[in-house]
């Protein structure tokens, strides 16, 4: 029985891998494509700034309801019709408030020329998220996986049509995402028969209040997350104008390109978290041991991937258009920031289980406040790359706060010494790369090898769960063979 929950987590992880791998593979493919499709570097910078503006607005429009949909939808005692209807009404209410802000939004310098696209982007994103989260709460995971592939394909078609066909620049970038979200939401609404869950005649005010009480603290938490992960684009745009002969928009484009490789870690984190939050909420037996075992395996995989990304940062950036190659300098500490983003999601799942969204909010706000101060100071001292140091340290602070705070709810043995050792090795590897020491590729490769050896047992712990799901009987046979021949090595 105990093994069943690990198998269930592995099965869900495989399904969400299918769903998200295609969309995130698109993200990895699209960024090099965008560097060639957009004639000016500044166009890419503007596109990324606009999408981040939308991401800032979305939590206010949805009132954080995406988190409540899955949390309350998973509770067996709640009426799913009321959960879905409450979520839809909340988004419509929030969007109505956004419409009232049109006179102000349409005059903001960064978005004035794109305000209509921005408004449509926000609405379609909220609707797709509502449908996706509700379908996930019904544990229709195969449907979620199919939808992920469909949305990816439709968005890719949109990029080709609007960027290459019509040369629409930033407007085309937003329009492609809008089309993907609209068609995805319609697919889920139809295939999952979501109209059956609309019930405006029997609204549950008490449930709505409970959902809002859970979701509203998520707004400042999501905004704080945005500050840590996206505000650096705005700091760099306005503080680095003219540095190195580049405009602020060009520096923003380089920084956004620096996120290209760390997206791999964010992909792993997203896939894992979507599968994990289902298990975290529904699996109650031996929860502390379950959380501790999974964190060890999960963190081992992330540390190894982070080391490999830093090692390959410079060679991999050659696939971009030549004038984007300088973005490699942003990769090392953005990779470290992505690693701790994944860790923070893991500890946030504890807050979700115990409905402590206010704790999630306060820990993230502390990281955001520190990040803003560090962004300003570090960019002054070290230029654009200082923004990546600020992102990493802000997320590290959130991790420390959550690891300490959640112990009052659930004691996760996350092996702090092992985490600290891995972190020290990754930071050393990052500075070797940034300092461009002689034979840097060799030294960073040795750091990567050392981190892999240090985390081999944890990586195998994850692999032994996933291989049987991937390869069936052959996977089980492979697991048995490896454990018979390499038992001592895997116990490191």
C-alpha positions in Angstrom: 0.0 0.0 0.0 2.8 2.4 0.9 4.4 1.7 -2.5 1.1 2.6 -4.3 1.4 6.3 -3.5 4.9 6.4 -5.0 3.6 4.6 -8.1 0.7 7.0 -8.4 3.0 9.9 -8.2 5.2 8.4 -10.9 2.2 7.8 -13.1 1.0 11.3 -12.7 4.5 12.7 -13.3 4.6 10.7 -16.6 1.3 12.1 -17.7 2.2 15.7 -16.9 5.6 15.1 -18.6 3.7 14.3 -21.8 1.5 17.4 -21.3 4.2 19.8 -20.4 7.2 18.5 -22.3 5.8 19.5 -25.6 4.9 23.0 -24.4 8.2 23.6 -22.7 10.1 22.0 -25.6 8.3 24.7 -27.6 9.6 27.4 -25.3 13.1 26.1 -25.8 12.7 25.9 -29.5 10.8 29.2 -29.8 13.3 31.5 -28.2 16.0 30.8 -30.8 13.3 31.1 -33.4 12.3 34.5 -32.0 15.8 35.8 -32.2 15.7 35.3 -36.0 12.0 36.0 -36.6 12.1 39.5 -35.0 14.2 41.9 -37.0 15.2 44.1 -34.0 16.5 42.9 -30.7 14.3 45.5 -29.0 11.2 43.8 -30.4 12.0 40.7 -28.4 12.6 42.7 -25.3 9.2 44.5 -25.6 7.4 41.2 -26.2 8.9 39.7 -23.0 8.0 42.8 -21.1 4.4 42.7 -22.3 4.0 39.1 -21.3 5.4 39.8 -17.9 2.9 42.7 -17.6 0.1 40.3 -18.3 1.5 37.9 -15.7 1.5 40.7 -13.2 -2.2 41.5 -13.9 -3.5 37.9 -14.0 -3.4 37.3 -10.2 -5.5 40.4 -9.6 -8.1 39.4 -12.2 -8.3 35.8 -11.1 -8.1 36.8 -7.4 -5.7 33.9 -7.0 -8.6 31.5 -7.7 -6.5 29.0 -9.8 -5.0 27.7 -6.5 -8.4 27.4 -4.8 -9.9 25.5 -7.8 -7.6 22.5 -7.5 -7.4 22.6 -3.7 -11.2 22.6 -3.1 -11.9 20.6 -6.2 -9.9 17.7 -4.7 -11.8 17.8 -1.5 -14.5 15.0 -1.8 -16.9 16.9 0.4 -17.3 19.8 -2.0 -19.8 20.1 -4.8 -17.7 20.4 -8.0 -20.4 22.4 -9.7 -20.2 25.0 -7.0 -16.3 25.0 -7.1 -16.2 25.6 -10.9 -19.0 28.1 -10.9 -17.4 30.1 -8.1 -14.1 30.1 -9.9 -15.7 31.4 -13.2 -17.7 34.1 -11.4 -14.6 35.3 -9.5 -12.6 35.7 -12.8 -15.5 37.6 -14.5 -15.7 39.9 -11.5 -12.0 40.5 -11.5 -12.0 41.1 -15.2 -14.8 43.6 -14.8 -12.7 45.5 -12.4 -9.8 45.4 -14.9 -12.1 46.9 -17.5 -12.8 49.8 -15.2 -9.0 50.5 -15.1 -8.8 50.9 -18.9 -8.2 54.7 -18.8 -5.2 54.1 -16.6 -3.7 51.0 -18.3 -4.1 52.5 -21.8 -1.8 55.3 -20.8 1.1 53.3 -19.3 4.1 54.0 -21.6 5.2 50.3 -21.8 1.8 48.9 -22.8 -0.1 51.8 -24.3 0.3 50.6 -28.0 -0.6 47.0 -27.0 -3.4 47.5 -24.4 -6.1 45.7 -26.3 -3.9 42.7 -26.9 -2.9 42.7 -23.3 -6.5 42.7 -22.1 -7.5 39.8 -24.3 -4.3 37.9 -23.3 -5.2 38.2 -19.6 -8.8 37.0 -20.1 -7.9 34.0 -22.3 -5.1 33.0 -20.0 -7.4 33.1 -16.9 -10.1 31.1 -18.7 -7.6 28.4 -19.9 -6.2 28.1 -16.4 -9.6 27.8 -14.9 -10.5 24.9 -17.2 -7.1 23.2 -16.8 -7.1 23.4 -13.0 -10.7 22.1 -12.7 -10.0 19.2 -15.1 -6.9 18.4 -13.1 -8.9 18.5 -9.8 -11.2 15.8 -11.4 -7.9 13.9 -12.0 -8.6 13.6 -15.7 -4.8 13.6 -16.2 -4.8 12.1 -19.6 -7.0 14.8 -20.9 -4.7 17.4 -19.4 -1.8 15.8 -21.2 -3.6 15.8 -24.6 -4.6 19.5 -24.0 -0.9 20.4 -23.3 0.1 19.0 -26.7 -2.8 20.6 -28.5 -2.1 24.0 -27.0 1.6 23.7 -27.9 0.9 22.9 -31.5 -1.7 25.7 -31.9 0.7 28.3 -30.3 3.5 27.2 -32.6 1.3 27.6 -35.6 0.4 31.0 -34.4 4.0 32.0 -34.1 4.7 30.9 -37.6 1.6 32.7 -39.0 1.8 36.0 -37.1 5.6 36.4 -36.9 6.8 35.0 -40.2 3.6 35.3 -42.3 2.4 38.7 -41.2 5.6 40.1 -39.5 3.5 41.5 -36.6 6.3 41.7 -34.1 5.2 42.0 -30.4 1.5 42.0 -31.4 2.0 38.7 -33.3 3.8 37.2 -30.3 0.8 38.0 -28.0 -1.8 37.0 -30.6 -0.2 33.5 -31.1 -0.5 32.9 -27.3 -4.0 34.2 -27.2 -5.1 31.8 -30.0 -3.5 28.9 -28.3 -5.2 29.7 -25.0 -8.7 30.2 -26.6 -8.7 27.0 -28.5 -7.3 25.0 -25.6 -10.0 26.3 -23.3 -12.7 25.5 -25.8 -11.3 22.0 -26.2 -11.3 21.3 -22.5 -14.8 22.9 -22.0 -16.2 20.6 -24.7 -14.3 17.4 -24.1 -14.7 17.5 -20.3 -18.3 18.7 -20.7 -17.6 21.6 -18.3 -21.0 23.2 -19.1 -22.5 20.5 -16.8 -20.6 22.1 -13.9 -22.1 25.6 -14.4 -24.8 26.1 -11.8 -25.7 29.7 -11.3 -29.0 28.9 -9.6 -27.5 27.2 -6.5 -24.5 29.4 -5.5 -22.8 28.4 -2.2 -21.8 31.6 -0.6 -20.1 29.9 2.3 -17.9 27.8 0.0 -17.1 30.9 -2.1 -15.9 32.7 1.1 -13.8 29.8 2.0 -12.2 29.7 -1.5 -11.6 33.4 -1.4 -10.1 33.2 2.1 -7.7 30.6 0.7 -7.0 32.3 -2.6 -6.7 36.0 -1.7 -3.4 35.7 0.2 -2.1 34.0 -3.0 -2.3 37.3 -4.8 0.5 39.0 -2.9 2.3 35.7 -2.9 2.1 35.5 -6.7 3.0 39.2 -7.1 6.0 38.6 -4.9 7.0 35.6 -7.0 6.6 37.8 -10.1 8.8 40.5 -8.5 11.6 38.0 -7.9 11.4 36.3 -11.3 10.3 39.1 -13.7 11.0 42.5 -12.2 14.7 42.2 -13.1 13.6 42.8 -16.8 12.2 46.2 -15.8 15.1 47.1 -13.6 17.5 46.2 -16.4 15.5 48.1 -19.0 15.5 51.4 -17.0 18.8 51.2 -15.2 21.0 49.9 -18.0 20.1 52.2 -20.8 23.2 52.9 -22.8 25.5 50.5 -20.9 27.9 48.8 -23.3 26.3 50.7 -26.2 23.0 48.8 -25.8 19.5 50.2 -25.1 17.5 49.1 -22.1 15.2 47.0 -24.4 18.2 45.3 -25.8 19.5 44.4 -22.4 16.0 43.1 -21.5 16.1 40.9 -24.6 19.5 39.5 -23.6 18.3 38.8 -20.0 15.2 37.1 -21.3 17.4 35.0 -23.6 19.4 34.1 -20.5 16.3 32.3 -19.2 16.4 30.0 -22.2 18.4 27.2 -20.5 17.0 27.6 -16.9 13.6 27.0 -18.5 14.6 23.3 -18.4 14.7 23.3 -14.7 11.4 25.3 -14.5 9.9 22.6 -16.8 11.0 19.8 -14.4 9.6 21.8 -11.5 6.3 22.4 -13.2 5.8 18.8 -14.2 6.7 17.6 -10.8 4.6 20.1 -8.9 1.5 19.4 -11.0 1.8 15.7 -10.2 3.0 16.3 -6.6 0.2 18.5 -5.5 -2.3 15.8 -6.2 -0.3 13.3 -4.1 0.5 15.9 -1.4 -3.2 16.6 -0.8 -4.7 13.1 -1.2 -2.0 10.9 0.4 -2.2 11.1 4.2 -0.4 8.0 5.5 3.2 8.5 6.7 3.1 12.0 5.2 6.4 13.2 6.8 8.4 10.2 5.5 6.7 10.5 2.1 7.6 14.2 1.8 11.2 13.6 3.0 11.9 10.7 0.6 10.5 12.6 -2.4 12.4 15.8 -1.6 15.7 13.9 -1.5 15.1 12.3 -4.9 13.7 15.5 -6.4 16.5 17.7 -5.2 19.2 15.3 -6.4 17.8 15.5 -9.9 17.6 19.3 -9.8 21.1 19.7 -8.6 22.5 17.4 -11.3 20.5 19.3 -14.0 21.6 22.7 -12.7 25.3 21.6 -12.8 24.9 20.4 -16.4 23.1 23.6 -17.5 25.9 25.8 -16.1 28.5 23.6 -17.7 26.9 23.8 -21.1 25.7 27.5 -20.9 28.2 29.0 -23.3 28.2 26.2 -26.0 24.4 26.1 -26.0 23.9 29.8 -26.5 25.5 29.5 -29.9 22.2 28.3 -31.4 20.9 31.9 -30.9 21.4 34.7 -33.4 25.0 35.8 -33.0 24.2 39.2 -31.3 22.4 37.3 -28.5 25.4 35.2 -27.5 26.3 37.6 -24.7 23.2 36.3 -22.8 25.4 33.4 -21.5 26.5 35.5 -18.6 23.0 35.6 -17.2 22.6 31.8 -17.3 24.6 30.6 -14.2 22.7 32.4 -11.5 19.4 32.3 -13.3 19.9 28.5 -13.1 20.5 28.6 -9.4 17.4 30.8 -9.1 15.3 28.3 -11.0 16.6 25.5 -8.7 15.3 27.3 -5.6 12.0 28.2 -7.4 11.4 24.4 -7.6 12.3 23.9 -4.0 10.0 26.7 -2.9 7.1 25.1 -4.9 7.8 21.9 -3.0 7.5 23.6 0.4 4.5 25.6 -0.8 2.7 22.3 -1.3 2.8 21.9 2.5 0.9 25.2 2.9 -1.6 24.0 0.3 -2.2 20.8 2.2 -2.8 22.6 5.5 -4.5 25.7 3.8 -1.9 28.1 5.2 -1.9 30.5 2.2 -1.0 33.4 4.4 2.3 31.8 5.3 3.0 31.3 1.7 2.3 35.0 1.1 4.5 36.3 3.9 7.5 34.1 3.0 7.3 35.1 -0.7 6.8 38.8 0.2 10.0 38.8 2.3 11.9 37.4 -0.7 10.3 40.0 -3.0 11.2 42.9 -0.8 14.8 41.7 -0.5 15.0 41.2 -4.2 13.9 44.7 -5.0 16.6 46.2 -2.8 19.3 43.8 -4.1 18.2 44.4 -7.8 18.9 48.1 -7.4 22.2 47.8 -5.6 23.6 44.8 -7.5 22.8 46.4 -10.9 24.5 49.6 -9.7 27.6 47.6 -8.6 27.8 44.8 -11.3 25.6 45.9 -14.1 22.9 43.8 -15.7 24.3 40.5 -14.4 23.6 41.8 -10.9 19.9 41.2 -11.4 20.6 37.5 -11.6 22.4 37.5 -8.3 19.4 39.3 -6.8 16.9 36.7 -8.1 18.9 33.8 -6.7 19.4 35.3 -3.3 15.8 36.4 -3.1 14.6 32.8 -3.8 17.2 31.4 -1.4 15.8 33.5 1.3 12.3 32.2 0.6 13.6 28.6 0.8 15.2 29.2 4.2 12.1 30.8 5.5 9.8 28.1 4.3 12.0 25.2 5.4 11.9 26.7 8.9 8.3 27.8 9.0 6.8 24.6 7.6 8.3 22.5 10.4 5.4 23.5 12.6 3.1 21.8 10.1 5.1 18.9 8.7 8.7 18.0 9.5 10.5 17.4 6.2 14.0 16.0 6.6 15.6 17.8 3.7 19.2 17.1 4.7 20.4 20.7 5.1 24.1 19.8 5.0 23.7 18.0 1.7 21.7 20.9 0.3 24.4 23.4 1.5 27.2 21.3 0.0 25.5 21.1 -3.4 24.8 24.8 -3.3 28.4 25.6 -2.5 29.6 23.5 -5.5 27.1 25.1 -7.8 28.0 28.6 -6.8 31.7 27.8 -7.2 31.0 26.4 -10.7 29.0 29.5 -11.6 31.8 31.8 -10.6 34.4 29.8 -12.5 32.3 30.2 -15.6 31.7 33.9 -15.1 35.4 34.6 -14.4 36.3 32.8 -17.6 39.3 31.2 -15.9 41.7 29.2 -18.2 40.3 25.8 -19.1 36.9 26.9 -17.7 35.1 24.1 -19.6 37.2 21.5 -18.0 36.8 22.9 -14.5 33.0 23.3 -14.8 32.8 19.8 -16.2 34.6 18.4 -13.1 32.2 20.3 -10.8 29.3 18.8 -12.8 30.8 15.3 -12.4 31.3 15.7 -8.7 27.7 16.9 -8.2 26.4 13.9 -10.1 28.4 11.5 -8.0 27.2 13.2 -4.8 23.6 12.9 -5.9 23.7 9.6 -7.6 21.7 7.7 -5.0 18.9 10.3 -5.0 18.7 10.4 -8.8 18.5 6.6 -8.9 15.7 6.7 -6.3 13.7 8.8 -8.8 14.7 6.7 -11.8 13.6 3.5 -10.2 10.1 5.0 -9.9 9.9 6.3 -13.4 11.6 3.5 -15.5 8.9 0.9 -14.9 6.3 3.5 -16.0 8.3 4.3 -19.1 9.5 0.9 -20.2 7.0 -1.5 -18.4 8.4 -5.0 -17.8 11.8 -4.0 -19.4 12.0 -1.1 -17.0 11.4 -3.3 -14.0 14.1 -5.8 -15.3 16.5 -2.9 -15.8 15.9 -1.6 -12.2 16.6 -5.1 -10.8 19.8 -5.5 -12.8 21.2 -2.2 -11.8 20.5 -2.7 -8.2 22.1 -6.2 -8.2 25.3 -4.9 -9.8 25.7 -1.4 -8.4 24.1 -1.7 -4.9 27.0 -0.2 -3.0 27.3 2.8 -5.4 23.7 3.5 -5.2 23.7 3.7 -1.4 26.0 6.7 -1.4 
